[in-house]
Amino acid sequence: MHLTQVMAGAAHGGAETFFTTLAVALQKDGVDQSLVIRPHAERVAALRAAGCRVDTAPFGGRPDLWTPWMLRRYMHVHRTTVALAWMNRAAAKLPGGAWIRAARLGGYYDLKYYRGFDHLIAIIPGIRRHILDGGWPERRVHYIPNFCVVDEGAAPVDRAHHDTPADAPLLLALGRLHPVKGLDVLLHALAAVPGAYLWIAGEGPERGALEALADSLGVAGRVRFLGWRDDRTALMRAADVVVFPSRYEPNGTVTVEAWAHDRPLVVADAAGPAEMVRDGDDALLVPKDDAGALAAALRRVLDSPDLAAHLVGRGAERVAAEFSPARVVAAYRAFLDQMERER
């Protein structure tokens, strides 16, 4: 059995980060695989350092006929059993052949990109229902969630490096700086949480607008824009609360990351997180676009160590039961075994 994973993502992003996480985990578990991605140097280097076989292709627009030709030849050479596409562009470029064509859907994607595919993997039950509602038969739709790898040796980021008092309540938000992430709502909420500092780890087109908003709200002195980071464990260990204020979020990997790192979570009720968390049990759930409710929830967690400890404990239980690396890798193994039997 040989797995070829195909991903045409950007230099940074949540799906792109998990692609690397999963590929490395499968490699460590002994899966025979090869990877074809865009030539992003840092990702290529990280994957090769983990022992993965990595090749690159342009994954251009419609005139790009070379990528499908290259993939077809590549998979014949590697005798691919299962070809797994990540996101729409990779799916559009992935040719049919002697291999099983599968795709991992991390969002409520337009299913037209997956016509002719044999199997689809959904990362939350809601996406699975979306696929089934689109007419796919149940036996060809699978649910396999994401997981988070904790860097056990990582020390917390030194707050002094980001001009943050050691004794200040510290909030952490991770994600692309884009309107759908609701970071503007979080900045409004921060104005109503006196003394708290906020680290925002991510990059994107809204950075200038968010910096200007922080200044206009009078909270710029308590906000740190850290850019894109790959030291999530160190960031989590420096923070007191993880905040996930997205207006639109089809999955919610940050939810699992907060739980895995033993951090209390406050999250807006976008589709993925709303389906995943249990309000008051493993997270506090607030309405989207409601800065007042978000501020109140943050104050509740910061003012109540008992509540914070309860959320952390229940989150850890959820990870152990549903989202551990071992469980998710085993689910991918079972999927690949099933595909090999089908073939």
Secondary structure as UniProt FT lines:
FT   STRAND          3..7
FT   HELIX           14..28
FT   TURN            29..30
FT   STRAND          33..37
FT   HELIX           41..49
FT   TURN            50..51
FT   STRAND          54..56
FT   TURN            62..63
FT   HELIX           66..77
FT   TURN            78..79
FT   STRAND          82..86
FT   HELIX           87..93
FT   STRAND          100..105
FT   HELIX           111..114
FT   TURN            115..116
FT   STRAND          119..122
FT   HELIX           125..133
FT   TURN            134..135
FT   HELIX           138..140
FT   STRAND          141..143
FT   TURN            152..153
FT   HELIX           159..162
FT   TURN            166..167
FT   STRAND          170..174
FT   HELIX           179..181
FT   HELIX           183..190
FT   TURN            191..192
FT   TURN            194..195
FT   STRAND          197..202
FT   TURN            205..206
FT   HELIX           207..217
FT   HELIX           220..222
FT   STRAND          223..227
FT   HELIX           232..238
FT   STRAND          241..244
FT   HELIX           253..260
FT   TURN            261..262
FT   STRAND          265..268
FT   HELIX           271..276
FT   TURN            280..282
FT   STRAND          283..286
FT   TURN            288..289
FT   HELIX           291..303
FT   HELIX           305..318
FT   HELIX           319..323
FT   HELIX           325..342
//
